[in-house]
Amino acid sequence: MTIAYKNLPRSSKQAVRAAKKLDRTGESRHTVANKNDGYARSDGAVRNHKEAFTVVSKWCEEQPDIKNFSSITPEQAQRFLEEKSVDVQDKTIAGYAVNLEHHLHHNCGYSADTRLVRPPSEVPSILESRAYTKEAVDFIQTKQTTRAALSTQIAAEAGLRAHELFTLRRIEEQPPSDRRAWRDDRFAGRENWARYTVVGKGNLCREVRITAATAARLEAVRLAVPRIVIDRDIRYKSHYDLMGGKSFSNSFSKLSKQLLGHSHGAHGMRHSFAQLRIKELGNAGKSYDQCLLILSQELGHFRPSITEYYLR
């Protein structure tokens, strides 16, 4: 349950106010004027601002030379990053830095060119594979409810993020975003699979595919009236009776630990998907570089360098 604003601690209130000033939800972020301007134009971006600002604001309260979060200077923000580099990984540091740069410019009046140095993390990166074997995923499904097992099957077959299960639609009802140049050779080896779309990060709508058998199970739980779901403070309109989001991730992780003795989280199935697809695409005659480009689009991030992370 969301805590009322009046009951939030002072640091959280400052974070909420700062994030609200950057909230332009609903506006397009793809115009030349709006691109990379630091404003939040999706619920996820607003949430990221709030979460990052809350951590920094709480830190500010502990610093004798900082009056409050709204008056933080670039030098003080840099000090925060240096201190956090002992506790968090490089990706988290980069996230704090980006959010702080937006705050410094839009809320504190510093130049848009203000940049913070990303100090290297002292926390070692996770280098081992997070992928599950097909046998492990199948085993987990045997111990899940019918509803959860279907979500697991779809996530594994299509390489979905947990929240994307809430956004699943038939492709004719929800066409892929037209702001991207999609490759024609996506889904090589899966040409006859059932076509759906999901909405991922940055509100990018992409095509995904599942087997005909799984699609039949999915259509059997299609809702006559879409259901509104709130997950991590974001509102979704779900058209199928599926588990998804945080509840699905938590349930999957808990069961994985019980049955396998460890958990890579539901996100581990995206790693499994990527490793399977790189083999399928190779068998379809694609070069390694082509495989990376195709897979980056199927995963929905368009960055081959990130795709390689999934292949460890």
N, C-alpha and C positions, 0 to 999 in steps of 0.2 A: 504494500500500500504506500502511495506517495505521501511523504511527510509535508504538512502544511508549511507554507513559506514562513509564517510567523514563528513556527517552532524550530526552524533551522538554526544552527549555531551561526555566529557572526561571520565566520569565514565562508560558510556555504552561501549565506545571503549575498555577500560580496561577489561570489562566483556567479550566482544566478543573475545578478544585475549586470555584471560584465558580459555574460553570454547573451543576455537579452538585447544588449546594444548592438550585437553582431548578428542578430537573428533577422534574416530576410527570407525565411522559408516560403517556398512557392515561386520565387523568382528564378528565372533561368540562370545557370552559372556558365552557360556555353556561349554567351555573346562576348564579343571582343572586349567590351567595357567591363564586364563582370568577371572575366576569367582570372582566377588567382588573385582576387582583390581582398581575400581574407574574410569576407562575410559568409555566414552559414546559410545555405539555401536548401538544406534537407534536415529532417529530424535527427538523422544520425550525426550530422556535423554539429548541430546545436548540442546534442548530448556530449560529443567529444569535447567541445568547449567547456561545458559545465564540469565534466569530470576532471579535466586538466586544471581548470581555474580553481576548483575546490582544493586540490592538492597544493597548488602554489599559494593560494590565499592562507591556508592553514600554516604553511611554512613561514609566510610573512609575519603572522602573529607572534611567532617565536623569535623574530629578529628584532633586537632593540633599536636598530637604526632604520627600520621601515615602519612608517605610520600605518599603512594599510595596502592592500593589493592594488587599489586604483592609483596609487602614487609610486609604484615600483619603477625603478630606473633600469636601463639596459644593463648596467654594471651589476645591479642586484639580481636581475634575472639570470645573468651569466653565472653568478655565484650559486644560484639555486641549481642550475644544470650541473655544475661541478660537484656539488654535494650529492645530487641524485645519481651521478654516474657510478657511485659506489654500490648502489642498491638495485638498479634496474638495467635492462639491456639496451643496446644501441637504438633499437626501434622505438622504445618508449621515450628515450632521451630526445630523439628526433621529433616525436609527437609533441612533447612538451615545448620544444624550441619553436616549432611552427605556430602553435597556439599562443605562445608568449609574444612572438613577433606580431601577430594580428592584434593582440591586446595592447601592446606598446604603441602601435600605430593608431588604431581606431579609438581606443579608450584613454590613452595617456598622452597622445599628441606628438609622438615621435615620428620621424620621417618614415615613409613607406620603404625606404632603402635600409632601414635598421635591420641588421642581421646578427644572430647569436651563433657563437661557435659551438658545434656539437662535440663535447668532450668524449673520448672513447670510453666505453663502459668497462668496468672492472669485473663485470659479471660475465662468465663465459657463455657464448651462444650455444644453443642446443643444436648439435651437429648430427645426432643420430636420427635415423629414419623414424617418422611418426606414422608410417603406413601400417594398416592392418592387412593381414592375409585374408583372402576370400573365405577361408575356412573359419577364421576367427569371427568375421562379420556374420556368417551364416549361423555359427554357434550362439552368438549373442541374440540373434533373432528368435531362436527357439525358446528363449527364456523371457522374451518381451511379450507384452500384450499385442493383440492383433493390430491395433492402431499404431503402436510404437514401432512394431516390426515393419509395417508398410513404409513408415517414414524413413527407417534405416535403409530399406531396400532402395528407395528412390534416391536418397542422399548418396548411397554408394554407387548406383548406376550412373547418376548424372553429375556427381562431384559438387554437390550443393553445400553452401553454408547453412547452418541450422535455421537462421531466420528466413532464408529463401524458400523454405517449405511452405511458409504462409502465403507466398506470392505466386505459387504455381498456377498457371492458366493454360488452356489450350492456345495454340499459336494463332489460330484465327480470331480469338477473342482478345489477345494481347500481343500484337506484333512486336518484333525486336526493335530496339531503338534505331532510328535512321541517321543518327549523328555519328555513327561509326562505319568504317569501311570493312565490312565483314568478308572474310575469305570464302571463296566458293568451295574450297576443299575441306572445310570443317566436316567433322563426323564421318571421315573416310573410314569405311569398315562398318559403319552403323547407318547406312543409307536408308534401310527399311525400318528403322526403329520409330516409335511414336514421338511426335514433335510437340513440345510444350515450351513455354517461356517462364522465366523467373526475373524478379527485379533484385539486383544486387547492390553493391556499394556505389555511391554516387547516383543512385536511381537509374543505373544502366540496366535496361531490359535486354536479356540475351536468350537465344534459343538453347534449349537443353533437350536431350533425348533419353527415353527409357524404353525397355523392351515392351513388346505388345502384351505379354502376360502381366507385367507390372502395371501397364496403362489400364488394363481391364480391371485390376484390383483398385486402382485409383478412381476410375469412373464409377465404381460401385459405391464409393463413399463421397460422391459429389453432393454438395449441399443444395437444397432447393432454394434457400435464401443464404447469401453470403454471411459469414460470421465475422464480427469485429473482434480482433484480438489485440491486446496491448502487451508488447514484449519489450523490456528494457526502455520503457517510456516512449516507444514508437508504436503508432497505430497501423494495423494491417487489416485488410479485408480479405479473409480467407474463403476460398471457394470449395475447399475440400476438408473433410474431417480428418486432419492430420495433426500429429504432434510436431512442434517446431520450436525454434528459439531456445531460450534459456532452460525451460523445463525439459525439453528434449535433450539438450546437451548434458544437463545434470544427471538425468535418468540414464543416459547412455554411458556416461563416465562411471557412475556408481556401479552399474552392472558389469562393465568391462573390468573394473578392479576386482569384483567378486568372482568373476568367472575366469579371468586371465591372469589375475595378480598384478595388473598394471592398467593404465589408461592413457591413450593418446588423445582422448576427447573425441567428440563426434567429428571435429575438424580433421581428424586423422583419416577419415574416409575420403576427403579431398586429395590427400596424399596418395591413397590407394588408387583412386580414380586416375590421377596423373601418371602414376607408374604403369598402370595397365594400358592407358591410352598411348603412351610413348611407344610401347611395344606394338600395339595395333597399327599405329600410324607408320611405324617403320616397316611392318609387314605389308602395308599398302603401298610401299615404294617411296615414301617420303624421306628426304635427307634429315639429319639431326636438326639442322637449323630450321627447316620447314616444320618439323615436329614441334619445336619450341614455339614458333609463331602461331601455329594452329592451336596448340594446347593453351596458350596464353589467352586466346579468344574464347575457347570453350570454357575455361575457368572464369573468365570475365574480368581480367585485369589488364590485358594487352601489354604485358611486360615480360618478355622472354627471360630476363634475368631473375625475376621472381619465380617463374615457372621452374627454373633449375633447383630452387630451394625445395620444391615438392618432390624432386627426384632423388633426394639423398637416400 
